[in-house]
Amino acid sequence: MPGARARGRGRTEQLHADAGCEGYRRRVERDRDVAVRHAKRELQLALADLADGFDHALIHVDESPDSAREGLYGMRRRLSSLLEAEGVTSFESVGQRFDTTRHEAVATVRVVGGVPGGVVDESGPGYLWNDKLLPPARVRVAE
């Protein structure tokens, strides 16, 4: 029965081809998901940097007219809401132990009565996106 054997072999080859197509489809979907997550992370990183810039501008807001002050605070609140809706949150570092997985040391300082290795202050906040570090907090650490 050479015809039956040939049909069986043809069916097996078709099953292998179908499995290869299915594997390819899954691989393309996975690669697309990775690319989307990467692009979204880059956007969240840029937004977190923008939020940091707003925070630095707000330090000097008292030198501005009332309308400019209210506008800056309003924009910062909207940006904070957008970041929070996207799963981006800042975290507190001051008073915490320096952690290389969350902090970037920009300086060390001598602090009377300070805990060596403790974070004294931040020059920029750190942000998490769905529990993954975006930019680390830029901190000064006690010697």
N, C-alpha and C positions, 0 to 999 in steps of 0.2 A: 503494500500500500504506500507507494512513494508519494502519491497525491495527498494522503492524509498527513503524512509526516511533514510535507512541505507546508501544508496549511497550518499545522501546529507550530512550526518554526516561524511562519509569518505572523501568527498570533502572538508568539513570545516576543518577536522583534517589535511589534506594535505596542505591546505592554511596556517594554523597555523605553521606547520613544515617548510614550505618554508619561511615564515616570520622570524621564529627563525633562520634559516640558513643565511638569508640575514642580520639580526641583528648581528649575530656572525661574518660574513665576514667584516662588517663595523667596528666592535669593534676591530678585529685583525688588520685591516688596520690602524686605529687610533692609536693603541698601538705601531705598528711598526713605524709610523711617529714620535711619541713621542720619541721612543728609538733612532731613527736616529738623531733627533734634539739634544737630550741630548749628544750623542756621538760626534756630530759635535761641540757642544759647548765646550766640554772637549778638543777637538783638538785645537779649536781657543784659548782657555785659555792657553794651553801649548805654542802655537805659540806666543801669546802676551807676555808671560813670557820670551820666547827666545829673542824676539825683545828688551825687556827691558834689558836683559843681554848684547846684542850687544851694546846698547846705553851706558851702563856702561863701556864696554871695549873700546869703541871709545873715551871716555874721556881721556884715557891714550895712545891713538894711536900715538901721536907725539913722544913717546919714542921708537917706533918700526921702523924697516927698511921700506923704501918706498913700497916695494913689499907687505909686510904684511899689511901696512896701506891701500893700494889700494884693497887688497883682502877682508879685513874687511868691507870697505865701499861698495864694490860690493855685498857682501853677505847680508849686511843690506838693500841695495836697492832692491835686489831680494825678501827678506823676506817681506819688506814693500809692494811690488807689489802683492805678494801672499795674504797677509792679506787683502789688499784693494779689490782684486778680490773676496774674500770670504765675503765681507761686514763688515770687521773689521776696525774700525777707532779709532785713539787716539783722545783725546779731551784736550783742554788747561784748566788748572786750576789756574795758577798763576794770581793773580789780581782779581780772582773771589771770591765771598762770599762762605764760607765753606758750603757744601751741603752734608748732611749725606747720601743721595741717590747716590752720585757720588764720594765721597771722604772718605778716611780713614786717620784720623789724627794720625801722628806718633810722633808729638811733638807740643808744643806751644812755641812761642818765643815773646819776647818783641821787638817791632819795633818802633823806634822813628818816629812819624808822620804816622805810619801804621794804617789802619782801623781795629779795633777789629773784629775778626771773618773772616778776609780776608785771603786768601791763599797766603803765602809768597813765598814758593817754593815747588817743587815736588822732592821726592826721587824716585818716580816711576810713570810713566804716567798711566792714566786710559784709558780703551778701551771700545768701544761699538761694539756690533755685531748686525747689523740690529736694531739699536736703543735700544738694551738691554745691560745692564752693564755686562761686563766680569769682569776683576778685577777693583776695584775702584782705583782712583789715590791715591797714598800715599803722603800726604802733611804735611807741617808744617804750623800752623795757628797762626796769630797774636793774642796776648792777648788783 
